[in-house]
Amino acid sequence: MFKKQISILLVVLLVAIFAFTGCKSTATTPSGDTATPVATTDPTVGGILYDYSSGDLDGFDPQSGTSLLLFNACRQIYSNLVTVGYKDFTIMPDAAKSWDTSKDGRTITFHVRNDVYFGDGTKLTANDVKFTFERCFDPNGPAFSSGVVDYYLSPAKIVGGQAKMDAKASAVSGIKVLDDYTISFTLEQPFAPFIQILAIPSFGILSEKAMKQMGDTYFAHPVGSGPFYVKEWQRGSHILYAANLKYFKGRPALDAVHVDIVEDENTQVLKFEKGEIDALQPPVAQYDELVKKYATNVYKTADMSYYRIDFNLKRKGPLQDKRVRQAICYAINREQILDKILKGQGYLAKGIFPPKLPAYTSDLPGFSYDLAKAKELMKEAGYSNGFSLEMVMRSGKMEDEHLAFQEALKQIGITVNLTKADSATYWQLLGAGETDIAYRNWYADYADPDNFVTPLFHTGADSNMGWAKPEYDAIIDKAAKMTTISDRIPLYQELEKKLIYQDVVQFPLWHSITTVILNPKVRNYYLHPSGIVTYYPIYLVR
Amino acid sequence: MRNYIIRRLLLLILVLWGVTLVTFILMHVVPGDPAKVLLGKLSGNEVLVTKLQHQLGLDKPLVVQYFEFVKGVLRGDLGNSYKFKAPVMSLILERMPATIKLTFGALIIGLLIGLSSGIISAVRRYSVWDTFSMAFAFFGVSTPVFWLAMLLQLLFAVRLGWFHVSGFEGLRDLVLPSVTLGLIYSASIARMTRSSILEVIRMDYVRTARAKGAPERIVIFRHVFRNALIPVVTLIGMQFGGLLTGAALTETVFQIPGVGKLLINSTLDLDYPMIQGGVIFVAIIFVLINLLVDILYAYLDPTIRYD
């Protein structure tokens, strides 16, 4: 009798939990993402979120790098002129309340809010914005060597930017402060993704006054105007972000976020199991076990990423023959690698652009695994006896996938000589083009097809292993100048077909998925396709 | 003795000069360009590489680079880390407290377990205690430190909940990493203590002490143990130096912001100033510890005289 009562009570409790909290649901959205638990009532104020970072920072200088670690930190502590949504790339106002674009599309004027304050109590003005961007073009500043100029600002071509970088001018003539709260940017030509670029954490607004007072120490004790400030940073140990109670959009729900720097994956798992951290990206080695154990708290999001195999077309040899490159594409069983090695954390790529990007199309032929076809192509190319290829890989990074490629290509007679190198040597070999093929990835910084084609395929781009075709450059440049996305999409889609199926410059493998396991008390933890997690909307239920 | 210490300290200068020269040569012989490492994905852009090399002073002739470095060292300036853009000296000093705490924690545990089990197994040779402590030592010597660390985390942090899994924010967080390292180090101390005591215990002066009717406790601790300590002290000195200059794996697993991880990462990042500064630091630690060990020899064995 007593047992029966207990059972009924348990059933009622379970039903009540599911009915009222809804927190265990893993609703699948059309994009394939699973929605994380969101606020159903007013967020509860207070509490500390315990998160982790798999690496340490060098400091909090937003212009000093383009790593996800730095982006994550800067998103919490700085404001930008504009920002993006928590879970997508929708452009939203941030320190700028609005902006206008001139008729010719070259000048964008931002109207800055007059209620944004830095941590030191000073008001954020248009002069701070100008100071921040002027610093980007400083030839001795960090932005030129970190990729910030190369990836983001160079394509935008702000008038006078190059002159300052060449030390021919002391200021960027295209950036003008019109009054304390108005600033304009003039570009040499219209550049469609410009506003999106300004939302990248690299362009977090710095306090001119604090920087001049603090010098180099600014970036160890950053003065920002974001939702959190760095209360404590012990290198190699942890970062403690405390809520900025005077944040112009209202104080964050959380009192603080404690980010432990935990490099070891096993320690990350143990810390989650013990409850010392509230969110975990399960390591591949323990993925199945953890996902099964915490099944109701597992959430996924499709990243804005592109994994591919690069062919080094600068090198003489069999890869110059398109049929050999095609054979490689048909010989690798991507589905198997995705399933067995990456535990299904990705979806097969037919082209360059991931599904969340405007230019995405599924109307592409794709390379399905076909060993017979691969062998036939090798025979046609006159390589039925095979040959050897050099492939460089970073030790500890995606090693299993490299071994799988090596094994797959053996089937069509290609011997892949894998060179395992530390990061320093890896980048050196890659930069010098001393590899025949390379397994690499690209994560979007902004949701525009230009962010894929310019850095990966434009002549002189750093990630294209020497690929150059002036007529394709012309298409890339033309599309970037057009301001209506619907006009640009056909150009990008045409280009994608040519690059992948006509020229076989790269072999598209997959677009990744990020998995996170959350502590059930966490609400509004949004997985952004860029990998950045914004702590501002998060709150904890008690 | 005083003259000896002064002489050894003067020798330190020579050692440091030799160490910096060898490190400098090795750094430039090893393939890899720090500018390219810093540029990462952009390392294929030769314009940027050249610009950064110039900014870091890497385009100067090697001899000039070396003498600039030596000049800085003589002024007490080890330069700025390429990666952290902060003075090398302050980066090392910032990490020292954690390393010192871990070193002493591990050493205390290592000495307590190692010396006691070494003495017991030597004195009770072939007994159950001997078998047990030598089996323990055998496992200790052959156990990978990260594996032991994980087992301890799983048992004492996750299952029993007594400690944090990792972190370094209080003395409680020192227990598991100290036990991990202490257990590993105790194994070699125990083996060394046992064999050293067994060697001394057969000496004529021990037999004489026993023949004179001295109690066994006095024989062991006054006549045997003290004389058997010399090789053990050498071993402990080396371990002490090793711990002070970093236990990178333990630091990584337990998330301790120590010197070891800093130095290992600097090597991987080709952070030349940090590597050079780190090597100087390691050299100073080892020379000083060797000096300390030599002084201890004289204290333990009055027949040893340096003057």
Interface residues (C-beta under 8 A of the other chain):
Chain A: D58 G59 S64 T66 P139 N140 F144 S145 G147 D150 D216 A220 Q234 R235 G236 S237 H238 D260 I261 V262 E263 D264 N266 T267 L270 K271 E273 K274 E276 D422 S423 A424 T425 W427 Q428 L430 G431 A432 G433 D462 S463
Chain B: P31 G32 D33 P34 K36 V37 L38 L39 G40 K41 L42 S43 G44 N45 L48 V49 K51 L52 Q55 K83 F84 K85 A86 L91 E94 R95 A98 F146 M150 Q153 L154 A157 V158 G161 H164 V165 S166 G167 F168 E169 E251 T252 V253 F254 Q255 I256 P257 G258 K261 L262 L268 D269 L270
